[in-house]
Amino acid sequence: MRSFFDAMQSATLESIGSWLVGEPFRVLEPMQRITLRVILQAVFGITAGVERDEIEGKVHRLLAKGRSRYSLLLLKILPLQWLQKSRRAPFYREMASLDESLYARIAACRAQPADVRGENILADLIAATGEDGQPLGDQEIRDALLTLLLAGHETTSIALAWALEQMVPPHPSPSPPGGEGGVRGTDVLEKIRNELREVTGGELPRAEHLPHLEYLDAAIRESLRVRTILPIVVRLTKRAFTAGGREYPPGVVLCPCSHLVHRRPDLYPEPEKFRPERFLERKYAGHEWFPFGGGHRTCLGMAFALYEMKVVLATLLSQVNLMRPPGAQSVPIRRGLSLAPKDGVALIVKEILKGSARTLAASSSR
């Protein structure tokens, strides 16, 4: 993960560079661009260029077709095999287009000598072998790449938007946000900025600073508790399983609900409040805090997502002072499987902080 620190930070700085002081904007969109560009570099080793822009566009179009609240209903009504082969189904039409790029990239990487493929996940998958000692097939690699591209950036971008919605105080005076979230502490952002100044000395955060940003880490975890992104975890019993004094036979689908667990007052006193200090005062077990699922099937991208959130937020909050527009409310709505902010989390850049990379670049150009 640390090898991608520079990619995460440079993508963040590039995005911040286009934000205008005093102009409201939806922060979800730039967070999506940041996380997608990071995952494209991690998966393919692709940086700026025509190929990156082409795959970016295809992923965005695919996700736009899959975010409909009716998409899951269609899967139950229409046969999946028919949908996958149909060019009339918008989602699968876009999927076929993305597949063309994925298979072309796999073929191009296979054709290269191992020593020039670079350090990326695709190169690792091509070099990997299965339990039988045989290399992975193109279909297997494609499936892994698609999972990383879609799950590796969409949920993280939503989590970043929700985190900023909770961390940035309302304007002009504190007021409860809309939706199901908690009451934000107006001093949270100031505590994060104070920690950043103390740890970095007012400079741009570096990789070695991240372990010392403990309050920021706690704020990220608290935002994942308060703002539910994926409300349930789905598990299929393979053998008899007992939970809550009741035994379930094999073949039963159980759905632990993180949304409800994260609001239990015995675990989280005053659960509606956004209070990062909870995660400094105690450690929560895997069955008490599980926004990434739990057990042997915990999301493989959990560590990567938490690391990326920390890099992006530390970089962003060291560069700009943000505020919420008057009366802004972020109500959760369903986007495919995820719960995302309906307004994309509206923010305003109040000021560019002195000594930031942006102000230094402007002064040097003069």
N, C-alpha and C positions, 0 to 999 in steps of 0.2 A: 504493500500500500504506500509505503513511504516513497517508493520510486515514482509514484504518480503525484506527489505533492506539488511539483512545479506545474504540471498540467492543470491541476485543480485550481491553483492560485492564479495562473495566467488567464484561464478561462473566466475566472471571477473578475479580475482586473479589466479584462477586455469588455465584459458586460457593463461594469460600473462606468466605464469611460463614455458610454452613450447616454447616461442618465442626466437629465436636466434639472438644475436646482429650481424648486418651487413648482414643478410640473408633476401632477399625480400620474402614477403608472401602476400596472398590475405586475406584481413581482413574480407571479408564478411563471410567466413566459420566459423571462431571463433565467430563472432557475432551471427551467427545462432545457434551455440551450446549453447552460453550463454543464449540467449532469450528462446530457447526451454527448457532448464533445469529449468529456472525460472518459465516458465508457467506450466511445469509438477509438480513442487512443489506447485505452487499456486492452480492448479486445483485438483490434486490428493493427495498432501502431500508426493509425492515420492521424495526421495533424491537419493544418489548413490545406485547402485545395479543392479541386472540382469533385474528386471522389467523395470526400467528406461531405460536401454540400449535397451531393446526389443522394447519399445514404441517409443523411439527416432529413431531407425532404420526404423520402419514402417512409421513414419511421414515423414522422409527424402525421403523414396522411393515413397511415395504417392505424395509429392510435386514435386519430380523430374519428375514424369509422367505428372503432371498438368501444368508444366511451358512451355510446347511447345507452340509456336506461333499459332499452328494449333488447339489447344485444344478447343478454343471457336468456331471455325468453325465447328468442328465435332458435337458439341452440336446442331447446327442449321441444320446439314445435317441428322444426325441419331436420332431416337426417344430416349428421355432420359430414358424411361422405359426399352427399350431394352438394352441400355448401362449399366444401373444399375444392370441388371441381368446377363450380359455377363461376363464370366471369361476370355474371349479373349481380352476384352478391358483392356489394362494395368492399366489405372488409377483406374477403378472400381475393378479390381482384387486386387490392393493394398488397396483400400477402404474397401473391404470385410475383408481383413486381419486385418486392424486397428480396424474395427468394432468388431471383435472377442475379442480383448483386451479391448475395451471400455465397451462392455456389461459384460464381465467377471469382470471388475473392479466395475461396477455398482452393480452387484449381490453380490460381496464380501462386498461392503460397506453397502448395505441394510441388510446383515446378521449380521452386527455388532451392538451392542447396541449404541444408540445415543451418549452416553458419552465417547465412545472410538473411534469414527470416526475421531477425530482430527479436526483441523481448516483448512478447504480447501473448494474450491468451490463445489466439488462433494457432500460433506457432507451437505452443505447448500442447494443444489438443491434437495437432497433426503428429507430433512426436510421441504422444501417449499411446499405450496399448491397453486392450481390455484384459479381463481375467484369463482369457485363453491365449494371451500373448500376441494377438493380432491387432493391427492398427485400427483405429476407429474409422467407420465408414463416413462418407460425405453426409448422409442423412443424420447420423448421430451428432456429427460436428455442427451441422446446421441447426439442429434442435437446441444444442447447448448455446450457440451464438445468439439465436433468437431469444432464448430465455434471458440471457445477459443483457441484450440490447433493450428489451422491453421492461423487464423487472428491474434492471440495473439503473435505470434513470428516472422512470415515471414516478414511482413511489418516493424516491429520494427527493425529487423536485417538489412534490406535494408536501413532504415533511419539512423541507426548507421554508416553503411559503407559510405553512402553519406556524413554524417556530418564530418567524419574524412577526407574524400576526400577534403572537403572545408576548414577544419580547419588547416590541416597539410600543410605547405608551400612546394612548389616544390623544387627540388634540381637539379643543384647547384644554380640556380638563378630563381627569379620569372618569370613565363611565363603563358599565358592563358591556362586553361585546355581544353581538347577536349569536344565534345558534346555540350549540351545546357546549361551547368551550367554557373556560374558567374565567374568574375575575383576575385580570393581570395586575401584578405589582408594578407601580409606576417607577420603582427604583431599580428594577431588574436590569434594564439597559445600562443605567449608570454603573451598576456593579460590574457588569461585563466589561464596559469600557475602562473602568478603573483597573480591573484585573489585566486587561490587555496592555495598558500603559505600564503597569508594574512589572509584568513578565517580559515585554518586548522592549521596554525603554522608549516607547513611542515610535519604534520602527515597524516596518512591515513584518508581520509574523513569519517565522521560519519553522521548519519541521521540528526542530529541537524544542521549540516553545510549547508545542501542543500538549505534552503530558502535564505541563504546569498550569494549563487553563482549566482548572477544576470546576470553577463556578460555571463557565460556559458549557462544560460537559454536562453538569447537573441540569442546566437550563434546557439543553437539547433533550435529555431524557425526560424531563418534566413535560416538555411540549409534546413528546410522543405519547405520554400518558394522558394529557388533557385533550388532545386533538386526535381522535381515532382516525386512522387511515384505512386499515383493514380490520373490520370489527370482529371477525371470527377466525379461528384456526380449524381446519378440517382434517380429521383423522379417521381412518377406517380400522376397526378392530380386526386383528388377525387371529386372536384367540380370546377366550372369555376375559372380560375386564370389569373390575369393580370400581365404581366412583360414586361417592355420596351415599354409600350403603346399598347401592343397587348394582346388580350384576348384568352386564350387557354381553350377549353372545357374539361369536365371530360374525363379521359381515355387517356390523352396524356402524353408521357414520356418526361420529360424535363431533360436536362443534364448540369447544371452549370459547367463551366470548371475552376477549380482552377488554372490550368497551365497558362491560359490567364489572369485571374484576378491578379495573383501574379506577373505578368510582366507589369502591368499598370503603366506608368511613373507618372500619377497623384497621385497614391497611394504610389509608391515606386520609387522615383527619381533615375535615373541611375539603372534601375532594374536588369541589368546584373551583377552588382557588389555584392559581398558577404560582407555585412556591418551589423554586428550584432547590431550596435548602433541604428539602426532604431527602434528596439523593446525596447530600453531604452528611446528613445525620445518621443514615443507616444504609445498608445494602439490601436490595430486594432480591428474593429468590426467583428462580425461573418460572414458578407458577404464580408469582405476584406481579411481575412486570414482564410482559411478553409481546410487545408490538411486532416482533419478528417471528412469532411462533415459538415453539419450544421443543425440548427433547432432542431425539436423534435427527429430527427433520427441521431444526431451526434453520431459518433462511441462511444460505451460504454467504449471502452478501451483507450480512449484518455488520460485521467489522468494517467492511469497505464503506458502507453507507454512513455509519457513525463517524468514521474518519473523514469522509468527504464533507459531511455536514459541518464538522468542526473547522476544517480548512476554509470552506466557503464563508462561514459566518465570521470566523476570526478575521479573515481578510476584508470582508465587506464592512464589518463594524469598525475596523481600524481606519477606514477610508472616508466614510460618509456618516453624517448624523441624520437619522431618519425620523419621521413622525407619520402618524395616521391622519388622513384627511378628516375634517370635521364630519361627524355622523357616520363614519365608515363602519360597516358591519360585514363580517365574513360568515355567512351561513353555509354549513356543510351540504353538499349535494352529491349524488352518486355519479361517478364517472367510471363506467365499467364496474370493476370490483372495488374500486377505491372511493373514499369519501374526500372530496376536494372542496376548497373554498369557492363559493359561487362567484364572488367578485374577483377572484384571482389574488386576493389580498392587496388592496389599494394602499400605496405608500407615497410619501413625498420626501424627496431629498431636501432636508432643511439647510444643510451646508456641507461643503467639502472640507474635511478636517485638515488643519494645517499640518504640513509634513507628510501628507499622504502621497502615494505614488502619482496621483493625478495632478496635485498642485505642484509637485516637484517637476513633472514633465512640462507643465504649462510655463513655469518659471524658466526652465532651461531653454524652451523654445523662444522665449523673449530675449 
